[in-house]
Amino acid sequence: MSSGAREREKVFVEHCKGANGLDKVVLREVRGTSAEVYLYGGQVTSWKNEYGEELLFVSSKATFKSPKAIRGGIPICFPQFGSHGSLEQHGFARNRFWSIDHDPPPFPTNSGNKAFIDLILKPSEEDSKIWSHRYEFRLRVTLGPGGDLMLTSRIRNTNTDGKSFTFTFAYHTYLFVTDISEVRVEGLETLDYLDNLKGRERFTEQGDAITFESEVDKIYLSTPTKIAILDHERKRTFVLRKDGLPDAVVWNPWDKKAKAISDFGDDEYKHMLCVEAACVEKPITLKPGEEWKGRQELSAVPSSYCSGQLDPCKVLQGG
């Protein structure tokens, strides 16, 4: 490989050290977009657009130190979402050290994507004491040429004792928003949801969009493959597309809960919103040798949407 080719290769994928000397991978695309992935937790902690603006929220109080999960970015909840089960809250994948996967199974080829990293998590002796199953969890994080951020998970049952296992899952995505009171989520209206603030009681969403004026912790069921999060102040819309993940979790702790979270700033709830592609209501069961695949894609597009009014750009274009 020529030195010029090596330089170009470096642009896309760089292995380096992050906070507290932890290993991380920086993905970059030619237009200037970037993403950072820590091997600790297999966790995306940064996603920036071509102007260098951060699109994910990470708390200023986040501790990049085992055994605590990193507060922000995109923690991976596996093999359990929430605390309804025998494991620690949101499972253990988000506070384990992942490895670079040097021999991933073939993915559908997309020659346009050069900025990607493959990671793998396998059970340790310690893990097998709390969850007695053998598995391979492969994760590919891709930064598309247009700046889209894609996470693809493949989980395989590698048990040799003939046992199936069951799990729930979520990409616990923390989006950075300018002002939570000026944010609306579209695509979940009229759907049923489980309210975690009311013992997972089931309700039906009312209204034409979700807006925020107090704590929210809901699991929306049988959701569409596309959800839009409109940041009115920033004139930006996040579009979340998902595959293999029927549910969507929406969470903001608001003021009282924020003050009670040790690794979260008192006022930081104003600048974040978790919208998570998930599989919670109906757990996934894998027999030995079976594999499950779940994918989330995030994009950020300019919008001049204003609470129910027509988009002036489209009006000007006669659209």
C-alpha positions, 0 to 999 in steps of 0.5 A, spaced: 500 500 500 502 506 498 503 512 503 498 516 500 493 510 500 495 509 507 493 516 509 486 516 506 485 509 510 486 513 516 481 518 514 476 513 515 478 509 521 483 511 527 484 507 533 486 511 539 486 513 546 480 516 549 478 518 556 482 515 562 486 511 557 480 507 554 481 504 547 476 508 542 475 508 535 474 514 531 470 514 524 470 520 519 467 521 513 470 525 507 465 531 508 467 532 515 462 528 519 465 523 525 463 518 530 467 515 536 466 508 539 469 506 545 471 499 546 468 499 553 461 498 552 461 497 545 459 504 546 458 510 541 459 516 545 460 522 539 456 523 532 458 530 529 455 533 523 460 536 517 460 543 521 463 539 527 456 540 531 455 534 536 448 530 535 449 526 541 448 527 548 454 525 553 453 528 561 459 532 563 459 528 569 459 521 565 465 517 568 469 513 563 471 508 568 469 501 569 464 498 572 459 504 571 456 505 564 458 511 560 452 516 561 450 518 554 451 516 547 448 510 545 449 504 551 447 497 548 442 494 553 443 487 553 441 481 555 436 485 559 432 492 558 430 495 564 430 492 571 425 487 570 429 481 571 435 478 575 440 482 572 443 489 573 439 495 570 439 494 562 444 488 563 451 488 562 453 489 555 454 496 556 459 495 562 464 490 559 470 491 554 469 489 547 474 486 542 475 488 535 472 483 531 477 481 526 473 476 522 466 478 522 461 474 518 459 477 511 455 483 511 451 485 505 456 489 501 455 497 501 461 499 497 460 507 499 461 505 506 469 505 508 468 508 515 466 502 520 468 498 525 466 491 527 466 489 535 465 483 538 463 481 545 463 474 548 461 471 555 467 471 560 467 467 566 464 472 571 458 473 566 457 466 566 455 466 573 450 471 572 447 469 565 449 462 564 449 462 556 454 462 551 453 467 545 457 471 540 454 479 540 457 482 534 456 489 533 458 493 526 458 501 527 458 505 520 458 512 519 455 513 512 458 518 506 452 522 508 453 522 515 448 517 517 450 513 523 448 506 523 448 500 528 447 493 526 447 488 532 448 480 531 446 476 537 448 468 536 446 463 541 452 458 541 450 454 547 453 447 547 448 444 552 442 445 547 439 450 551 435 456 548 436 463 551 431 469 551 433 477 552 430 484 551 434 489 547 435 497 546 440 502 543 439 507 549 440 513 544 441 519 548 440 525 542 442 532 544 437 537 543 437 545 544 431 545 549 427 539 551 420 544 551 421 545 544 422 538 542 416 534 539 417 526 537 412 524 531 411 517 528 408 514 535 401 518 536 395 513 537 400 507 539 399 503 545 405 504 550 407 501 557 408 507 562 414 505 566 412 511 571 406 507 572 408 500 573 408 499 566 401 500 565 398 500 558 395 506 555 394 509 548 398 515 546 393 521 545 395 527 541 398 529 534 405 528 537 409 527 543 411 534 547 415 534 553 413 538 560 415 533 565 418 526 566 417 521 561 419 514 561 415 510 556 415 504 551 411 504 545 409 498 542 409 495 535 412 502 532 413 504 525 420 503 522 421 511 522 420 516 527 422 523 527 425 527 533 424 535 531 428 540 535 425 546 533 430 551 536 436 548 532 431 547 526 434 540 526 430 533 525 433 527 527 430 521 523 431 514 527 430 508 522 430 501 525 429 494 523 428 488 527 426 492 533 418 493 534 418 497 540 421 504 541 423 507 548 422 515 550 425 517 556 427 524 559 428 524 567 426 531 568 428 536 574 427 532 580 430 525 577 436 528 574 438 531 581 438 524 583 442 521 578 449 522 580 453 522 574 448 527 571 448 534 571 442 537 575 440 541 568 442 537 563 435 534 562 434 540 558 439 538 553 437 531 552 432 526 549 432 518 549 429 515 543 431 508 543 430 502 538 428 496 542 425 490 543 422 489 550 415 487 550 416 480 547 423 478 548 427 474 543 428 467 544 434 464 540 435 456 540 442 454 539 445 456 532 440 461 531 442 468 530 438 475 531 439 481 528 437 488 530 439 495 526 438 502 528 440 508 523 440 515 525 440 521 520 440 529 522 437 533 517 435 541 517 428 543 518 424 549 518 418 545 521 414 550 526 409 546 531 404 544 526 405 550 521 407 548 513 414 548 512 416 554 509 421 551 504 416 547 501 411 552 500 416 556 497 418 551 492 411 549 491 411 542 494 
